[in-house]
Amino acid sequence: MELSKTDLFFCYDFALQRKLKAKGIRFVFTGLTNSLTRTWIYFRTDEVNEIIKQHVKQED
């Protein structure tokens, strides 16, 4: 199986990461960007996409 960027979600938002964690969604890996900010990488699933949509709606 070959993965592409469209199969992954790169999360740079701590509040969104906490929501994903609260829903029991585990990240694939985490790391630091060049500017030393934390990022979490998730498999992009329907559930992850729905949580992202809800998060964006709440910010509007």
PDBQT receptor file of N, H, CA, C and O in Angstrom, charges set to zero:
ATOM      1  N   MET A   1       0.844  -1.183   0.000  1.00  0.00    +0.000 N 
ATOM      2  CA  MET A   1       0.000   0.000   0.000  1.00  0.00    +0.000 C 
ATOM      3  C   MET A   1       0.884   1.239   0.000  1.00  0.00    +0.000 C 
ATOM      4  O   MET A   1       1.790   1.369   0.823  1.00  0.00    +0.000 OA
ATOM      5  N   GLU A   2       0.617   2.127  -0.911  1.00  0.00    +0.000 N 
ATOM      6  H   GLU A   2      -0.119   2.022  -1.579  1.00  0.00    +0.000 HD
ATOM      7  CA  GLU A   2       1.388   3.364  -1.009  1.00  0.00    +0.000 C 
ATOM      8  C   GLU A   2       0.557   4.527  -0.471  1.00  0.00    +0.000 C 
ATOM      9  O   GLU A   2      -0.605   4.693  -0.841  1.00  0.00    +0.000 OA
ATOM     10  N   LEU A   3       1.158   5.321   0.395  1.00  0.00    +0.000 N 
ATOM     11  H   LEU A   3       2.102   5.186   0.696  1.00  0.00    +0.000 HD
ATOM     12  CA  LEU A   3       0.482   6.477   0.974  1.00  0.00    +0.000 C 
ATOM     13  C   LEU A   3       0.884   7.747   0.250  1.00  0.00    +0.000 C 
ATOM     14  O   LEU A   3       2.007   7.878  -0.237  1.00  0.00    +0.000 OA
ATOM     15  N   SER A   4      -0.053   8.679   0.187  1.00  0.00    +0.000 N 
ATOM     16  H   SER A   4      -0.965   8.573   0.582  1.00  0.00    +0.000 HD
ATOM     17  CA  SER A   4       0.257  10.000  -0.356  1.00  0.00    +0.000 C 
ATOM     18  C   SER A   4      -0.166  11.042   0.676  1.00  0.00    +0.000 C 
ATOM     19  O   SER A   4      -0.765  10.698   1.694  1.00  0.00    +0.000 OA
ATOM     20  N   LYS A   5       0.139  12.300   0.421  1.00  0.00    +0.000 N 
ATOM     21  H   LYS A   5       0.625  12.579  -0.407  1.00  0.00    +0.000 HD
ATOM     22  CA  LYS A   5      -0.229  13.374   1.344  1.00  0.00    +0.000 C 
ATOM     23  C   LYS A   5      -1.737  13.450   1.557  1.00  0.00    +0.000 C 
ATOM     24  O   LYS A   5      -2.190  13.866   2.624  1.00  0.00    +0.000 OA
ATOM     25  N   THR A   6      -2.512  13.056   0.560  1.00  0.00    +0.000 N 
ATOM     26  H   THR A   6      -2.143  12.718  -0.306  1.00  0.00    +0.000 HD
ATOM     27  CA  THR A   6      -3.969  13.120   0.706  1.00  0.00    +0.000 C 
ATOM     28  C   THR A   6      -4.489  12.074   1.684  1.00  0.00    +0.000 C 
ATOM     29  O   THR A   6      -5.623  12.182   2.150  1.00  0.00    +0.000 OA
ATOM     30  N   ASP A   7      -3.688  11.070   2.002  1.00  0.00    +0.000 N 
ATOM     31  H   ASP A   7      -2.767  10.982   1.624  1.00  0.00    +0.000 HD
ATOM     32  CA  ASP A   7      -4.077  10.038   2.964  1.00  0.00    +0.000 C 
ATOM     33  C   ASP A   7      -3.788  10.457   4.399  1.00  0.00    +0.000 C 
ATOM     34  O   ASP A   7      -4.200   9.781   5.342  1.00  0.00    +0.000 OA
ATOM     35  N   LEU A   8      -3.082  11.569   4.565  1.00  0.00    +0.000 N 
ATOM     36  H   LEU A   8      -2.748  12.118   3.799  1.00  0.00    +0.000 HD
ATOM     37  CA  LEU A   8      -2.654  12.008   5.889  1.00  0.00    +0.000 C 
ATOM     38  C   LEU A   8      -3.202  13.391   6.204  1.00  0.00    +0.000 C 
ATOM     39  O   LEU A   8      -3.475  14.192   5.309  1.00  0.00    +0.000 OA
ATOM     40  N   PHE A   9      -3.356  13.654   7.501  1.00  0.00    +0.000 N 
ATOM     41  H   PHE A   9      -3.135  13.004   8.228  1.00  0.00    +0.000 HD
ATOM     42  CA  PHE A   9      -3.747  14.978   7.966  1.00  0.00    +0.000 C 
ATOM     43  C   PHE A   9      -2.649  15.480   8.888  1.00  0.00    +0.000 C 
ATOM     44  O   PHE A   9      -2.323  14.831   9.883  1.00  0.00    +0.000 OA
ATOM     45  N   PHE A  10      -2.080  16.631   8.562  1.00  0.00    +0.000 N 
ATOM     46  H   PHE A  10      -2.345  17.158   7.754  1.00  0.00    +0.000 HD
ATOM     47  CA  PHE A  10      -1.016  17.240   9.351  1.00  0.00    +0.000 C 
ATOM     48  C   PHE A  10      -1.660  18.276  10.266  1.00  0.00    +0.000 C 
ATOM     49  O   PHE A  10      -2.136  19.311   9.799  1.00  0.00    +0.000 OA
ATOM     50  N   CYS A  11      -1.675  18.004  11.546  1.00  0.00    +0.000 N 
ATOM     51  H   CYS A  11      -1.288  17.163  11.926  1.00  0.00    +0.000 HD
ATOM     52  CA  CYS A  11      -2.357  18.861  12.513  1.00  0.00    +0.000 C 
ATOM     53  C   CYS A  11      -1.343  19.736  13.239  1.00  0.00    +0.000 C 
ATOM     54  O   CYS A  11      -0.433  19.237  13.901  1.00  0.00    +0.000 OA
ATOM     55  N   TYR A  12      -1.515  21.048  13.104  1.00  0.00    +0.000 N 
ATOM     56  H   TYR A  12      -2.254  21.453  12.566  1.00  0.00    +0.000 HD
ATOM     57  CA  TYR A  12      -0.639  22.013  13.773  1.00  0.00    +0.000 C 
ATOM     58  C   TYR A  12      -1.382  22.755  14.886  1.00  0.00    +0.000 C 
ATOM     59  O   TYR A  12      -0.810  23.627  15.540  1.00  0.00    +0.000 OA
ATOM     60  N   ASP A  13      -2.641  22.414  15.101  1.00  0.00    +0.000 N 
ATOM     61  H   ASP A  13      -3.106  21.706  14.570  1.00  0.00    +0.000 HD
ATOM     62  CA  ASP A  13      -3.523  23.110  16.039  1.00  0.00    +0.000 C 
ATOM     63  C   ASP A  13      -3.685  22.269  17.306  1.00  0.00    +0.000 C 
ATOM     64  O   ASP A  13      -4.238  21.171  17.260  1.00  0.00    +0.000 OA
ATOM     65  N   PHE A  14      -3.198  22.792  18.442  1.00  0.00    +0.000 N 
ATOM     66  H   PHE A  14      -2.748  23.685  18.479  1.00  0.00    +0.000 HD
ATOM     67  CA  PHE A  14      -3.238  22.039  19.689  1.00  0.00    +0.000 C 
ATOM     68  C   PHE A  14      -4.677  21.745  20.121  1.00  0.00    +0.000 C 
ATOM     69  O   PHE A  14      -4.961  20.652  20.611  1.00  0.00    +0.000 OA
ATOM     70  N   ALA A  15      -5.587  22.708  19.945  1.00  0.00    +0.000 N 
ATOM     71  H   ALA A  15      -5.356  23.596  19.547  1.00  0.00    +0.000 HD
ATOM     72  CA  ALA A  15      -6.988  22.496  20.328  1.00  0.00    +0.000 C 
ATOM     73  C   ALA A  15      -7.617  21.378  19.498  1.00  0.00    +0.000 C 
ATOM     74  O   ALA A  15      -8.348  20.544  20.032  1.00  0.00    +0.000 OA
ATOM     75  N   LEU A  16      -7.339  21.358  18.209  1.00  0.00    +0.000 N 
ATOM     76  H   LEU A  16      -6.745  22.035  17.775  1.00  0.00    +0.000 HD
ATOM     77  CA  LEU A  16      -7.862  20.299  17.345  1.00  0.00    +0.000 C 
ATOM     78  C   LEU A  16      -7.242  18.959  17.713  1.00  0.00    +0.000 C 
ATOM     79  O   LEU A  16      -7.929  17.938  17.708  1.00  0.00    +0.000 OA
ATOM     80  N   GLN A  17      -5.975  18.951  18.026  1.00  0.00    +0.000 N 
ATOM     81  H   GLN A  17      -5.417  19.781  18.031  1.00  0.00    +0.000 HD
ATOM     82  CA  GLN A  17      -5.312  17.711  18.440  1.00  0.00    +0.000 C 
ATOM     83  C   GLN A  17      -5.971  17.151  19.696  1.00  0.00    +0.000 C 
ATOM     84  O   GLN A  17      -6.153  15.939  19.811  1.00  0.00    +0.000 OA
ATOM     85  N   ARG A  18      -6.330  18.023  20.640  1.00  0.00    +0.000 N 
ATOM     86  H   ARG A  18      -6.182  19.007  20.547  1.00  0.00    +0.000 HD
ATOM     87  CA  ARG A  18      -6.995  17.565  21.870  1.00  0.00    +0.000 C 
ATOM     88  C   ARG A  18      -8.370  16.971  21.551  1.00  0.00    +0.000 C 
ATOM     89  O   ARG A  18      -8.776  15.990  22.175  1.00  0.00    +0.000 OA
ATOM     90  N   LYS A  19      -9.088  17.553  20.589  1.00  0.00    +0.000 N 
ATOM     91  H   LYS A  19      -8.758  18.349  20.082  1.00  0.00    +0.000 HD
ATOM     92  CA  LYS A  19     -10.395  17.013  20.198  1.00  0.00    +0.000 C 
ATOM     93  C   LYS A  19     -10.243  15.627  19.576  1.00  0.00    +0.000 C 
ATOM     94  O   LYS A  19     -11.011  14.713  19.876  1.00  0.00    +0.000 OA
ATOM     95  N   LEU A  20      -9.253  15.485  18.716  1.00  0.00    +0.000 N 
ATOM     96  H   LEU A  20      -8.629  16.228  18.472  1.00  0.00    +0.000 HD
ATOM     97  CA  LEU A  20      -9.008  14.179  18.101  1.00  0.00    +0.000 C 
ATOM     98  C   LEU A  20      -8.659  13.146  19.173  1.00  0.00    +0.000 C 
ATOM     99  O   LEU A  20      -9.150  12.018  19.138  1.00  0.00    +0.000 OA
ATOM    100  N   LYS A  21      -7.821  13.532  20.111  1.00  0.00    +0.000 N 
ATOM    101  H   LYS A  21      -7.422  14.448  20.140  1.00  0.00    +0.000 HD
ATOM    102  CA  LYS A  21      -7.423  12.635  21.203  1.00  0.00    +0.000 C 
ATOM    103  C   LYS A  21      -8.629  12.255  22.058  1.00  0.00    +0.000 C 
ATOM    104  O   LYS A  21      -8.778  11.094  22.439  1.00  0.00    +0.000 OA
ATOM    105  N   ALA A  22      -9.489  13.227  22.361  1.00  0.00    +0.000 N 
ATOM    106  H   ALA A  22      -9.368  14.170  22.051  1.00  0.00    +0.000 HD
ATOM    107  CA  ALA A  22     -10.680  12.972  23.176  1.00  0.00    +0.000 C 
ATOM    108  C   ALA A  22     -11.628  11.985  22.504  1.00  0.00    +0.000 C 
ATOM    109  O   ALA A  22     -12.350  11.250  23.178  1.00  0.00    +0.000 OA
ATOM    110  N   LYS A  23     -11.622  11.973  21.176  1.00  0.00    +0.000 N 
ATOM    111  H   LYS A  23     -11.036  12.570  20.628  1.00  0.00    +0.000 HD
ATOM    112  CA  LYS A  23     -12.464  11.037  20.420  1.00  0.00    +0.000 C 
ATOM    113  C   LYS A  23     -11.789   9.671  20.249  1.00  0.00    +0.000 C 
ATOM    114  O   LYS A  23     -12.338   8.783  19.596  1.00  0.00    +0.000 OA
ATOM    115  N   GLY A  24     -10.608   9.509  20.832  1.00  0.00    +0.000 N 
ATOM    116  H   GLY A  24     -10.162  10.231  21.362  1.00  0.00    +0.000 HD
ATOM    117  CA  GLY A  24      -9.914   8.224  20.774  1.00  0.00    +0.000 C 
ATOM    118  C   GLY A  24      -9.124   7.995  19.504  1.00  0.00    +0.000 C 
ATOM    119  O   GLY A  24      -8.736   6.865  19.208  1.00  0.00    +0.000 OA
ATOM    120  N   ILE A  25      -8.882   9.048  18.757  1.00  0.00    +0.000 N 
ATOM    121  H   ILE A  25      -9.197   9.966  18.998  1.00  0.00    +0.000 HD
ATOM    122  CA  ILE A  25      -8.125   8.922  17.508  1.00  0.00    +0.000 C 
ATOM    123  C   ILE A  25      -6.654   9.140  17.820  1.00  0.00    +0.000 C 
ATOM    124  O   ILE A  25      -6.265  10.165  18.380  1.00  0.00    +0.000 OA
ATOM    125  N   ARG A  26      -5.853   8.168  17.450  1.00  0.00    +0.000 N 
ATOM    126  H   ARG A  26      -6.169   7.336  16.995  1.00  0.00    +0.000 HD
ATOM    127  CA  ARG A  26      -4.425   8.228  17.751  1.00  0.00    +0.000 C 
ATOM    128  C   ARG A  26      -3.655   8.735  16.539  1.00  0.00    +0.000 C 
ATOM    129  O   ARG A  26      -3.976   8.401  15.399  1.00  0.00    +0.000 OA
ATOM    130  N   PHE A  27      -2.646   9.538  16.801  1.00  0.00    +0.000 N 
ATOM    131  H   PHE A  27      -2.385   9.809  17.728  1.00  0.00    +0.000 HD
ATOM    132  CA  PHE A  27      -1.814  10.030  15.706  1.00  0.00    +0.000 C 
ATOM    133  C   PHE A  27      -0.855   8.937  15.259  1.00  0.00    +0.000 C 
ATOM    134  O   PHE A  27      -0.528   8.030  16.025  1.00  0.00    +0.000 OA
ATOM    135  N   VAL A  28      -0.407   9.034  14.003  1.00  0.00    +0.000 N 
ATOM    136  H   VAL A  28      -0.673   9.770  13.381  1.00  0.00    +0.000 HD
ATOM    137  CA  VAL A  28       0.547   8.076  13.453  1.00  0.00    +0.000 C 
ATOM    138  C   VAL A  28       1.935   8.392  13.988  1.00  0.00    +0.000 C 
ATOM    139  O   VAL A  28       2.659   7.503  14.437  1.00  0.00    +0.000 OA
ATOM    140  N   PHE A  29       2.292   9.659  13.936  1.00  0.00    +0.000 N 
ATOM    141  H   PHE A  29       1.704  10.381  13.571  1.00  0.00    +0.000 HD
ATOM    142  CA  PHE A  29       3.541  10.114  14.548  1.00  0.00    +0.000 C 
ATOM    143  C   PHE A  29       3.466  11.610  14.801  1.00  0.00    +0.000 C 
ATOM    144  O   PHE A  29       2.594  12.307  14.282  1.00  0.00    +0.000 OA
ATOM    145  N   THR A  30       4.390  12.075  15.600  1.00  0.00    +0.000 N 
ATOM    146  H   THR A  30       5.098  11.508  16.021  1.00  0.00    +0.000 HD
ATOM    147  CA  THR A  30       4.459  13.487  15.941  1.00  0.00    +0.000 C 
ATOM    148  C   THR A  30       5.893  13.949  15.756  1.00  0.00    +0.000 C 
ATOM    149  O   THR A  30       6.828  13.148  15.762  1.00  0.00    +0.000 OA
ATOM    150  N   GLY A  31       6.047  15.232  15.593  1.00  0.00    +0.000 N 
ATOM    151  H   GLY A  31       5.288  15.883  15.588  1.00  0.00    +0.000 HD
ATOM    152  CA  GLY A  31       7.391  15.771  15.405  1.00  0.00    +0.000 C 
ATOM    153  C   GLY A  31       7.388  17.274  15.559  1.00  0.00    +0.000 C 
ATOM    154  O   GLY A  31       6.378  17.881  15.914  1.00  0.00    +0.000 OA
ATOM    155  N   LEU A  32       8.529  17.859  15.289  1.00  0.00    +0.000 N 
ATOM    156  H   LEU A  32       9.350  17.367  15.001  1.00  0.00    +0.000 HD
ATOM    157  CA  LEU A  32       8.682  19.304  15.358  1.00  0.00    +0.000 C 
ATOM    158  C   LEU A  32       8.914  19.852  13.959  1.00  0.00    +0.000 C 
ATOM    159  O   LEU A  32       9.620  19.254  13.147  1.00  0.00    +0.000 OA
ATOM    160  N   THR A  33       8.307  21.001  13.695  1.00  0.00    +0.000 N 
ATOM    161  H   THR A  33       7.733  21.487  14.355  1.00  0.00    +0.000 HD
ATOM    162  CA  THR A  33       8.536  21.673  12.425  1.00  0.00    +0.000 C 
ATOM    163  C   THR A  33       9.887  22.388  12.484  1.00  0.00    +0.000 C 
ATOM    164  O   THR A  33      10.556  22.377  13.517  1.00  0.00    +0.000 OA
ATOM    165  N   ASN A  34      10.278  23.000  11.384  1.00  0.00    +0.000 N 
ATOM    166  H   ASN A  34       9.734  23.009  10.545  1.00  0.00    +0.000 HD
ATOM    167  CA  ASN A  34      11.535  23.761  11.364  1.00  0.00    +0.000 C 
ATOM    168  C   ASN A  34      11.521  24.925  12.347  1.00  0.00    +0.000 C 
ATOM    169  O   ASN A  34      12.570  25.359  12.823  1.00  0.00    +0.000 OA
ATOM    170  N   SER A  35      10.317  25.432  12.649  1.00  0.00    +0.000 N 
ATOM    171  H   SER A  35       9.465  25.079  12.263  1.00  0.00    +0.000 HD
ATOM    172  CA  SER A  35      10.207  26.533  13.613  1.00  0.00    +0.000 C 
ATOM    173  C   SER A  35       9.978  26.018  15.038  1.00  0.00    +0.000 C 
ATOM    174  O   SER A  35       9.630  26.779  15.941  1.00  0.00    +0.000 OA
ATOM    175  N   LEU A  36      10.179  24.725  15.217  1.00  0.00    +0.000 N 
ATOM    176  H   LEU A  36      10.462  24.106  14.484  1.00  0.00    +0.000 HD
ATOM    177  CA  LEU A  36      10.099  24.053  16.520  1.00  0.00    +0.000 C 
ATOM    178  C   LEU A  36       8.701  24.055  17.130  1.00  0.00    +0.000 C 
ATOM    179  O   LEU A  36       8.557  24.047  18.353  1.00  0.00    +0.000 OA
ATOM    180  N   THR A  37       7.673  24.065  16.286  1.00  0.00    +0.000 N 
ATOM    181  H   THR A  37       7.790  24.071  15.293  1.00  0.00    +0.000 HD
ATOM    182  CA  THR A  37       6.314  23.880  16.775  1.00  0.00    +0.000 C 
ATOM    183  C   THR A  37       5.921  22.423  16.572  1.00  0.00    +0.000 C 
ATOM    184  O   THR A  37       6.346  21.785  15.609  1.00  0.00    +0.000 OA
ATOM    185  N   ARG A  38       5.115  21.908  17.476  1.00  0.00    +0.000 N 
ATOM    186  H   ARG A  38       4.770  22.427  18.258  1.00  0.00    +0.000 HD
ATOM    187  CA  ARG A  38       4.704  20.503  17.431  1.00  0.00    +0.000 C 
ATOM    188  C   ARG A  38       3.688  20.285  16.321  1.00  0.00    +0.000 C 
ATOM    189  O   ARG A  38       2.841  21.141  16.069  1.00  0.00    +0.000 OA
ATOM    190  N   THR A  39       3.775  19.143  15.663  1.00  0.00    +0.000 N 
ATOM    191  H   THR A  39       4.464  18.447  15.868  1.00  0.00    +0.000 HD
ATOM    192  CA  THR A  39       2.782  18.728  14.684  1.00  0.00    +0.000 C 
ATOM    193  C   THR A  39       2.451  17.264  14.920  1.00  0.00    +0.000 C 
ATOM    194  O   THR A  39       3.295  16.480  15.355  1.00  0.00    +0.000 OA
ATOM    195  N   TRP A  40       1.204  16.912  14.621  1.00  0.00    +0.000 N 
ATOM    196  H   TRP A  40       0.519  17.549  14.267  1.00  0.00    +0.000 HD
ATOM    197  CA  TRP A  40       0.750  15.539  14.755  1.00  0.00    +0.000 C 
ATOM    198  C   TRP A  40       0.233  15.104  13.397  1.00  0.00    +0.000 C 
ATOM    199  O   TRP A  40      -0.439  15.874  12.711  1.00  0.00    +0.000 OA
ATOM    200  N   ILE A  41       0.540  13.877  13.006  1.00  0.00    +0.000 N 
ATOM    201  H   ILE A  41       1.086  13.252  13.563  1.00  0.00    +0.000 HD
ATOM    202  CA  ILE A  41       0.111  13.369  11.706  1.00  0.00    +0.000 C 
ATOM    203  C   ILE A  41      -0.861  12.222  11.948  1.00  0.00    +0.000 C 
ATOM    204  O   ILE A  41      -0.570  11.283  12.689  1.00  0.00    +0.000 OA
ATOM    205  N   TYR A  42      -2.023  12.319  11.308  1.00  0.00    +0.000 N 
ATOM    206  H   TYR A  42      -2.260  13.082  10.707  1.00  0.00    +0.000 HD
ATOM    207  CA  TYR A  42      -3.083  11.328  11.439  1.00  0.00    +0.000 C 
ATOM    208  C   TYR A  42      -3.398  10.740  10.075  1.00  0.00    +0.000 C 
ATOM    209  O   TYR A  42      -3.189  11.386   9.048  1.00  0.00    +0.000 OA
ATOM    210  N   PHE A  43      -3.911   9.494  10.067  1.00  0.00    +0.000 N 
ATOM    211  H   PHE A  43      -4.081   8.969  10.902  1.00  0.00    +0.000 HD
ATOM    212  CA  PHE A  43      -4.500   8.978   8.847  1.00  0.00    +0.000 C 
ATOM    213  C   PHE A  43      -5.797   9.743   8.630  1.00  0.00    +0.000 C 
ATOM    214  O   PHE A  43      -6.566   9.942   9.570  1.00  0.00    +0.000 OA
ATOM    215  N   ARG A  44      -6.043  10.172   7.403  1.00  0.00    +0.000 N 
ATOM    216  H   ARG A  44      -5.419  10.010   6.639  1.00  0.00    +0.000 HD
ATOM    217  CA  ARG A  44      -7.255  10.933   7.092  1.00  0.00    +0.000 C 
ATOM    218  C   ARG A  44      -8.395   9.935   6.872  1.00  0.00    +0.000 C 
ATOM    219  O   ARG A  44      -8.428   9.214   5.875  1.00  0.00    +0.000 OA
ATOM    220  N   THR A  45      -9.315   9.912   7.817  1.00  0.00    +0.000 N 
ATOM    221  H   THR A  45      -9.289  10.498   8.627  1.00  0.00    +0.000 HD
ATOM    222  CA  THR A  45     -10.483   9.037   7.748  1.00  0.00    +0.000 C 
ATOM    223  C   THR A  45     -11.740   9.901   7.731  1.00  0.00    +0.000 C 
ATOM    224  O   THR A  45     -11.670  11.114   7.929  1.00  0.00    +0.000 OA
ATOM    225  N   ASP A  46     -12.882   9.272   7.495  1.00  0.00    +0.000 N 
ATOM    226  H   ASP A  46     -12.939   8.287   7.334  1.00  0.00    +0.000 HD
ATOM    227  CA  ASP A  46     -14.143  10.011   7.535  1.00  0.00    +0.000 C 
ATOM    228  C   ASP A  46     -14.348  10.633   8.915  1.00  0.00    +0.000 C 
ATOM    229  O   ASP A  46     -14.820  11.765   9.023  1.00  0.00    +0.000 OA
ATOM    230  N   GLU A  47     -13.994   9.895   9.970  1.00  0.00    +0.000 N 
ATOM    231  H   GLU A  47     -13.611   8.975   9.882  1.00  0.00    +0.000 HD
ATOM    232  CA  GLU A  47     -14.157  10.410  11.333  1.00  0.00    +0.000 C 
ATOM    233  C   GLU A  47     -13.250  11.617  11.580  1.00  0.00    +0.000 C 
ATOM    234  O   GLU A  47     -13.682  12.608  12.168  1.00  0.00    +0.000 OA
ATOM    235  N   VAL A  48     -12.011  11.537  11.138  1.00  0.00    +0.000 N 
ATOM    236  H   VAL A  48     -11.660  10.732  10.660  1.00  0.00    +0.000 HD
ATOM    237  CA  VAL A  48     -11.085  12.668  11.283  1.00  0.00    +0.000 C 
ATOM    238  C   VAL A  48     -11.612  13.868  10.503  1.00  0.00    +0.000 C 
ATOM    239  O   VAL A  48     -11.606  14.987  11.016  1.00  0.00    +0.000 OA
ATOM    240  N   ASN A  49     -12.062  13.653   9.286  1.00  0.00    +0.000 N 
ATOM    241  H   ASN A  49     -12.067  12.744   8.869  1.00  0.00    +0.000 HD
ATOM    242  CA  ASN A  49     -12.603  14.747   8.473  1.00  0.00    +0.000 C 
ATOM    243  C   ASN A  49     -13.799  15.412   9.147  1.00  0.00    +0.000 C 
ATOM    244  O   ASN A  49     -13.930  16.635   9.105  1.00  0.00    +0.000 OA
ATOM    245  N   GLU A  50     -14.671  14.619   9.768  1.00  0.00    +0.000 N 
ATOM    246  H   GLU A  50     -14.564  13.626   9.802  1.00  0.00    +0.000 HD
ATOM    247  CA  GLU A  50     -15.846  15.172  10.443  1.00  0.00    +0.000 C 
ATOM    248  C   GLU A  50     -15.440  16.023  11.645  1.00  0.00    +0.000 C 
ATOM    249  O   GLU A  50     -16.016  17.089  11.864  1.00  0.00    +0.000 OA
ATOM    250  N   ILE A  51     -14.474  15.576  12.415  1.00  0.00    +0.000 N 
ATOM    251  H   ILE A  51     -14.006  14.711  12.237  1.00  0.00    +0.000 HD
ATOM    252  CA  ILE A  51     -14.000  16.346  13.567  1.00  0.00    +0.000 C 
ATOM    253  C   ILE A  51     -13.368  17.655  13.102  1.00  0.00    +0.000 C 
ATOM    254  O   ILE A  51     -13.546  18.691  13.741  1.00  0.00    +0.000 OA
ATOM    255  N   ILE A  52     -12.637  17.613  12.003  1.00  0.00    +0.000 N 
ATOM    256  H   ILE A  52     -12.492  16.771  11.483  1.00  0.00    +0.000 HD
ATOM    257  CA  ILE A  52     -12.038  18.835  11.445  1.00  0.00    +0.000 C 
ATOM    258  C   ILE A  52     -13.145  19.816  11.051  1.00  0.00    +0.000 C 
ATOM    259  O   ILE A  52     -13.064  21.001  11.372  1.00  0.00    +0.000 OA
ATOM    260  N   LYS A  53     -14.177  19.327  10.357  1.00  0.00    +0.000 N 
ATOM    261  H   LYS A  53     -14.242  18.364  10.096  1.00  0.00    +0.000 HD
ATOM    262  CA  LYS A  53     -15.289  20.193   9.942  1.00  0.00    +0.000 C 
ATOM    263  C   LYS A  53     -15.958  20.847  11.146  1.00  0.00    +0.000 C 
ATOM    264  O   LYS A  53     -16.239  22.045  11.130  1.00  0.00    +0.000 OA
ATOM    265  N   GLN A  54     -16.213  20.059  12.191  1.00  0.00    +0.000 N 
ATOM    266  H   GLN A  54     -15.985  19.086  12.205  1.00  0.00    +0.000 HD
ATOM    267  CA  GLN A  54     -16.838  20.601  13.404  1.00  0.00    +0.000 C 
ATOM    268  C   GLN A  54     -15.942  21.653  14.050  1.00  0.00    +0.000 C 
ATOM    269  O   GLN A  54     -16.430  22.682  14.517  1.00  0.00    +0.000 OA
ATOM    270  N   HIS A  55     -14.655  21.404  14.078  1.00  0.00    +0.000 N 
ATOM    271  H   HIS A  55     -14.259  20.568  13.699  1.00  0.00    +0.000 HD
ATOM    272  CA  HIS A  55     -13.698  22.338  14.680  1.00  0.00    +0.000 C 
ATOM    273  C   HIS A  55     -13.682  23.665  13.910  1.00  0.00    +0.000 C 
ATOM    274  O   HIS A  55     -13.671  24.738  14.514  1.00  0.00    +0.000 OA
ATOM    275  N   VAL A  56     -13.682  23.585  12.598  1.00  0.00    +0.000 N 
ATOM    276  H   VAL A  56     -13.691  22.713  12.108  1.00  0.00    +0.000 HD
ATOM    277  CA  VAL A  56     -13.663  24.794  11.768  1.00  0.00    +0.000 C 
ATOM    278  C   VAL A  56     -14.956  25.587  11.960  1.00  0.00    +0.000 C 
ATOM    279  O   VAL A  56     -14.921  26.816  12.028  1.00  0.00    +0.000 OA
ATOM    280  N   LYS A  57     -16.102  24.894  12.050  1.00  0.00    +0.000 N 
ATOM    281  H   LYS A  57     -16.130  23.896  11.996  1.00  0.00    +0.000 HD
ATOM    282  CA  LYS A  57     -17.382  25.577  12.275  1.00  0.00    +0.000 C 
ATOM    283  C   LYS A  57     -17.375  26.333  13.593  1.00  0.00    +0.000 C 
ATOM    284  O   LYS A  57     -17.898  27.445  13.674  1.00  0.00    +0.000 OA
ATOM    285  N   GLN A  58     -16.789  25.744  14.621  1.00  0.00    +0.000 N 
ATOM    286  H   GLN A  58     -16.364  24.842  14.555  1.00  0.00    +0.000 HD
ATOM    287  CA  GLN A  58     -16.750  26.384  15.937  1.00  0.00    +0.000 C 
ATOM    288  C   GLN A  58     -15.877  27.628  15.933  1.00  0.00    +0.000 C 
ATOM    289  O   GLN A  58     -16.109  28.548  16.718  1.00  0.00    +0.000 OA
ATOM    290  N   GLU A  59     -14.877  27.671  15.062  1.00  0.00    +0.000 N 
ATOM    291  H   GLU A  59     -14.688  26.924  14.424  1.00  0.00    +0.000 HD
ATOM    292  CA  GLU A  59     -13.981  28.826  14.997  1.00  0.00    +0.000 C 
ATOM    293  C   GLU A  59     -14.606  30.000  14.262  1.00  0.00    +0.000 C 
ATOM    294  O   GLU A  59     -14.203  31.145  14.467  1.00  0.00    +0.000 OA
ATOM    295  N   ASP A  60     -15.594  29.727  13.401  1.00  0.00    +0.000 N 
ATOM    296  H   ASP A  60     -15.922  28.797  13.234  1.00  0.00    +0.000 HD
ATOM    297  CA  ASP A  60     -16.230  30.806  12.615  1.00  0.00    +0.000 C 
ATOM    298  C   ASP A  60     -17.099  31.692  13.447  1.00  0.00    +0.000 C 
ATOM    299  O   ASP A  60     -17.694  32.636  12.928  1.00  0.00    +0.000 OA
TER     300      ASP A  60
